């Protein structure tokens, strides 16, 4: 199912599949919202956008793919995210 999610062409379809996965009893969905601080323990940095303000540097700008953990909370797949960065790559 994860391979299907990665190939979906629209954010809406990816969101719907993530919502369906979250209903499974043994799955914990990791779907960080915009503004959450980037956490390398559960997020994979896939790209950067300019930070609208210095306070937002190092925060999630968008989630491209939700992550998954098992029922014990063990990470199976990190959430893939785009992160806000200050100009020059500083965070």
N, C-alpha and C positions, 0 to 999 in steps of 0.2 A: 504494500500500500504506500510505503514511503517513496518508492521509485515513481509511482503514479503522481504523487503530490509534487515531486520535483519537476515533473514535465508539464504540469498544468499551465496553461497560457495566461490565465488571468488571476489577479489577487482574490477576486470574489470566489472563484472555484477552489483556490487553495484554502481560503477561510472556511468554506463549507466543509471541505474534507477534514480540516483540523477540528471543527466543531463536532463532526461525526466521531472522530477518533477520541475526543475527550469524553464521550459517553461510554467508552469501553471501561470495564471495572479495573483492569490491571494497568491502565495507562494514565500517566500524569502529563498533561500538555504544558509545554514551556513556550509561552507566546508573549514575550515582553512588550509592553506598551511604549509608545514614544515618551521619552523623557526619563525612563528607567536607567540607572547607572549601569554601564557595561560591566558584566561580570564574566571573566574568562573561564570560570568554573562551569558555566552553563550556556554561554554565548560564544559563537564563532564570528569574528569580525570579518565581514566580506567586502566592505567598502566604506568610504567616508564621504560626508557632506560637510560643507562649511557650517560651523556653529552659528546660529542666529545671535547668540550672546555668549560671553565667556563662561557663564554658569552652566550652559548646556554642553560644553565640551566634555567628551567622554561619556555622553548619554546616547541611548538608542534613538536613532532618527526614524528607522523603519525596520520591520521584521520581514525578511524575505521568505524564510521557511521556519515554521514552528519546530521546536525541539520536543523530545520525548524522554520521559523517565519511567522506570518500571514502578510497580506498586511499593517497592521498598525505598523509592526515591533515588535509585541508582541511574545516573545519566546513560541513556542509550544513544542519544543523538542531540548535539547542542542546537539551540536556536541560532539560525544564521541571520545576522543583523548588520545593518549599515549604521555607522556611529558618527555623531557630530564631532568635528575636529576644528581647532582654531587654525587660522592661516599659518602655513609653515609646518603643519603636522604636530603642533604642540597640543597637549590636552591638559 
